[in-house]
């Protein structure tokens, strides 16, 4: 996998993770989230973990999309289009 393909996966997933985190944490207070019945974490830890979970999920989705695309669609460099 070349670096352009990696950026096609990571950059959109980063943006969507930010949007997803903003939407979820606008509706859910991190202090209301309880893990395993008794573990409570600070807001910063929950925000950070939530962002990275969203980033991982959206990156996996983007990677699967790129994996399922025909090889000639993602093997071209952006300069090839000119």
C-alpha positions in Angstrom: 0.0 0.0 0.0 1.5 3.4 -1.0 1.4 6.5 1.1 -1.4 8.1 -1.0 -3.7 5.1 -0.3 -2.9 5.4 3.4 -3.9 9.1 3.3 -7.1 8.2 1.5 -7.9 6.0 4.5 -6.6 8.1 7.4 -7.6 11.7 6.5 -11.3 11.2 5.8 -11.6 8.9 8.8 -9.9 11.5 11.0 -12.4 14.1 9.9 -15.4 11.8 10.5 -14.0 10.8 13.9 -14.0 14.5 14.9 -17.6 15.0 13.7 -18.8 11.7 15.3 -17.2 12.6 18.6 -18.7 16.1 18.5 -22.1 14.7 17.9 -22.0 11.9 20.4 -20.5 13.9 23.2 -22.9 16.8 22.6 -25.6 14.3 23.5 -23.8 12.2 26.1 -22.1 13.4 29.3 -18.8 11.4 29.7 -19.5 11.2 33.5 -22.6 9.1 32.7 -20.6 6.4 31.1 -19.7 3.6 33.4 -17.4 0.7 32.4 -17.7 -2.7 34.0 -20.2 -1.4 36.5 -17.9 0.6 38.7 -15.1 2.2 36.7 -15.4 5.9 36.1 -13.0 7.9 34.0 -12.3 11.6 33.6 -14.0 13.5 30.8 -10.7 13.9 28.9 -10.0 10.2 29.0 -13.5 9.4 27.7 -13.2 12.1 24.9 -9.9 10.8 23.8 -10.9 7.2 23.9 -14.1 8.0 22.1 -12.3 9.9 19.4 -9.8 7.1 18.8 -12.6 4.5 18.7 -14.4 6.5 16.1 -11.2 7.0 14.2 -10.5 3.3 14.2 -14.0 2.4 13.1 -14.0 4.9 10.2 -10.5 4.0 9.2 -11.5 0.3 9.0 -14.5 1.3 6.9 -12.3 3.4 4.5 -9.7 0.6 4.3 -12.4 -2.0 3.5 -13.8 0.3 0.8 -10.3 0.8 -0.7 -9.6 -3.0 -0.5 -12.8 -3.8 -2.4 -12.1 -1.2 -5.1 -10.5 -2.4 -8.4 -6.7 -2.3 -8.2 -6.4 0.2 -11.1 -8.6 2.7 -9.2 -6.3 3.1 -6.2 -2.9 2.3 -7.7 -2.7 5.5 -9.8 -0.9 8.4 -8.3 -2.7 11.8 -8.1 -0.3 13.2 -10.7 -1.3 10.5 -13.2 -4.6 12.3 -13.7 -3.0 15.3 -15.3 
